[in-house]
Amino acid sequence: MTMDIDTLLEGGPSYGVIDARDGYLLYGREGHEAAFSALAEQVEAAADGFEVIPLKDENDRCDRLFIAPLTEEKSFESTR
């Protein structure tokens, strides 16, 4: 199953989205930890066209995802 990144980046009841340099940060909303965990698993499994880096809290639970589209030029790449 592929996931539409544009739809994902709209956010939802269980998570918010922050536009970060070279990608996006999805973060779980308080009270929706189980729903965000399920979403994180789906995003990781369906990553096609973007790289997903899960970030974990002190209890080793994924509470944030960094998503980097593979089609965009990275800001740190040299243009020389």
Phi and psi in degrees as GROMACS dihedral restraints (atoms count N, CA, C in turn):
[ dihedral_restraints ]
;  ai    aj    ak    al  type     phi  dphi    fc
    3     4     5     6     1   -95.1    20    10
    4     5     6     7     1   155.0    20    10
    6     7     8     9     1  -117.2    20    10
    7     8     9    10     1   134.8    20    10
    9    10    11    12     1   -78.9    20    10
   10    11    12    13     1   112.8    20    10
   12    13    14    15     1   -64.4    20    10
   13    14    15    16     1   -34.2    20    10
   15    16    17    18     1   -62.7    20    10
   16    17    18    19     1   -41.9    20    10
   18    19    20    21     1   -66.7    20    10
   19    20    21    22     1   -42.1    20    10
   21    22    23    24     1   -59.8    20    10
   22    23    24    25     1   -39.0    20    10
   24    25    26    27     1   -77.3    20    10
   25    26    27    28     1     0.3    20    10
   27    28    29    30     1   -77.6    20    10
   28    29    30    31     1   -15.5    20    10
   30    31    32    33     1    81.6    20    10
   31    32    33    34     1  -177.7    20    10
   33    34    35    36     1  -171.1    20    10
   34    35    36    37     1  -179.0    20    10
   36    37    38    39     1   -60.5    20    10
   37    38    39    40     1   -31.9    20    10
   39    40    41    42     1   -93.6    20    10
   40    41    42    43     1    -7.8    20    10
   42    43    44    45     1  -155.2    20    10
   43    44    45    46     1   156.1    20    10
   45    46    47    48     1  -116.7    20    10
   46    47    48    49     1   170.9    20    10
   48    49    50    51     1  -131.4    20    10
   49    50    51    52     1   134.3    20    10
   51    52    53    54     1  -118.4    20    10
   52    53    54    55     1   128.4    20    10
   54    55    56    57     1   -76.0    20    10
   55    56    57    58     1   113.2    20    10
   57    58    59    60     1  -112.7    20    10
   58    59    60    61     1   162.0    20    10
   60    61    62    63     1   -59.6    20    10
   61    62    63    64     1   127.6    20    10
   63    64    65    66     1    68.5    20    10
   64    65    66    67     1    11.4    20    10
   66    67    68    69     1   173.7    20    10
   67    68    69    70     1  -156.9    20    10
   69    70    71    72     1  -139.1    20    10
   70    71    72    73     1   147.6    20    10
   72    73    74    75     1  -112.9    20    10
   73    74    75    76     1   120.1    20    10
   75    76    77    78     1   -98.7    20    10
   76    77    78    79     1   133.5    20    10
   78    79    80    81     1  -131.0    20    10
   79    80    81    82     1   142.7    20    10
   81    82    83    84     1   -74.4    20    10
   82    83    84    85     1   142.5    20    10
   84    85    86    87     1   -88.9    20    10
   85    86    87    88     1   145.2    20    10
   87    88    89    90     1   -57.2    20    10
   88    89    90    91     1   134.5    20    10
   90    91    92    93     1    89.6    20    10
   91    92    93    94     1    -6.4    20    10
   93    94    95    96     1  -123.0    20    10
   94    95    96    97     1    30.8    20    10
   96    97    98    99     1   -60.3    20    10
   97    98    99   100     1   -43.4    20    10
   99   100   101   102     1   -65.0    20    10
  100   101   102   103     1   -41.4    20    10
  102   103   104   105     1   -66.4    20    10
  103   104   105   106     1   -40.7    20    10
  105   106   107   108     1   -67.1    20    10
  106   107   108   109     1   -39.3    20    10
  108   109   110   111     1   -60.3    20    10
  109   110   111   112     1   -43.1    20    10
  111   112   113   114     1   -64.3    20    10
  112   113   114   115     1   -42.2    20    10
  114   115   116   117     1   -62.1    20    10
  115   116   117   118     1   -43.9    20    10
  117   118   119   120     1   -58.6    20    10
  118   119   120   121     1   -42.4    20    10
  120   121   122   123     1   -62.6    20    10
  121   122   123   124     1   -43.0    20    10
  123   124   125   126     1   -64.5    20    10
  124   125   126   127     1   -43.1    20    10
  126   127   128   129     1   -63.9    20    10
  127   128   129   130     1   -45.4    20    10
  129   130   131   132     1   -60.9    20    10
  130   131   132   133     1   -42.5    20    10
  132   133   134   135     1   -70.3    20    10
  133   134   135   136     1   -30.3    20    10
  135   136   137   138     1  -101.0    20    10
  136   137   138   139     1     6.7    20    10
  138   139   140   141     1   -59.2    20    10
  139   140   141   142     1   110.8    20    10
  141   142   143   144     1  -140.2    20    10
  142   143   144   145     1   108.8    20    10
  144   145   146   147     1    97.2    20    10
  145   146   147   148     1    -0.8    20    10
  147   148   149   150     1  -150.8    20    10
  148   149   150   151     1   153.2    20    10
  150   151   152   153     1   -98.3    20    10
  151   152   153   154     1   139.9    20    10
  153   154   155   156     1  -119.3    20    10
  154   155   156   157     1   127.1    20    10
  156   157   158   159     1  -120.4    20    10
  157   158   159   160     1   109.2    20    10
  159   160   161   162     1   -76.0    20    10
  160   161   162   163     1   139.3    20    10
  162   163   164   165     1  -116.7    20    10
  163   164   165   166     1   134.9    20    10
  165   166   167   168     1  -114.7    20    10
  166   167   168   169     1   154.2    20    10
  168   169   170   171     1   -86.4    20    10
  169   170   171   172     1  -174.4    20    10
  171   172   173   174     1   -65.9    20    10
  172   173   174   175     1   -16.9    20    10
  174   175   176   177     1   -96.8    20    10
  175   176   177   178     1    13.5    20    10
  177   178   179   180     1    63.9    20    10
  178   179   180   181     1    29.6    20    10
  180   181   182   183     1  -105.2    20    10
  181   182   183   184     1   140.0    20    10
  183   184   185   186     1   -70.4    20    10
  184   185   186   187     1   117.0    20    10
  186   187   188   189     1  -117.8    20    10
  187   188   189   190     1    -5.2    20    10
  189   190   191   192     1  -149.4    20    10
  190   191   192   193     1   153.3    20    10
  192   193   194   195     1  -130.4    20    10
  193   194   195   196     1   131.2    20    10
  195   196   197   198     1   -99.7    20    10
  196   197   198   199     1   126.8    20    10
  198   199   200   201     1  -117.9    20    10
  199   200   201   202     1   124.5    20    10
  201   202   203   204     1  -120.1    20    10
  202   203   204   205     1   112.1    20    10
  204   205   206   207     1   -61.3    20    10
  205   206   207   208     1   135.6    20    10
  207   208   209   210     1   -80.3    20    10
  208   209   210   211     1   -13.4    20    10
  210   211   212   213     1   -89.6    20    10
  211   212   213   214     1    -9.6    20    10
  213   214   215   216     1   -95.0    20    10
  214   215   216   217     1   146.2    20    10
  216   217   218   219     1   -72.8    20    10
  217   218   219   220     1   132.1    20    10
  219   220   221   222     1   -73.7    20    10
  220   221   222   223     1   144.4    20    10
  222   223   224   225     1   -67.2    20    10
  223   224   225   226     1   -21.3    20    10
  225   226   227   228     1   -91.0    20    10
  226   227   228   229     1    -4.5    20    10
  228   229   230   231     1   -76.2    20    10
  229   230   231   232     1   138.2    20    10
  231   232   233   234     1   -72.1    20    10
  232   233   234   235     1   142.5    20    10
  234   235   236   237     1  -107.7    20    10
  235   236   237   238     1    14.8    20    10
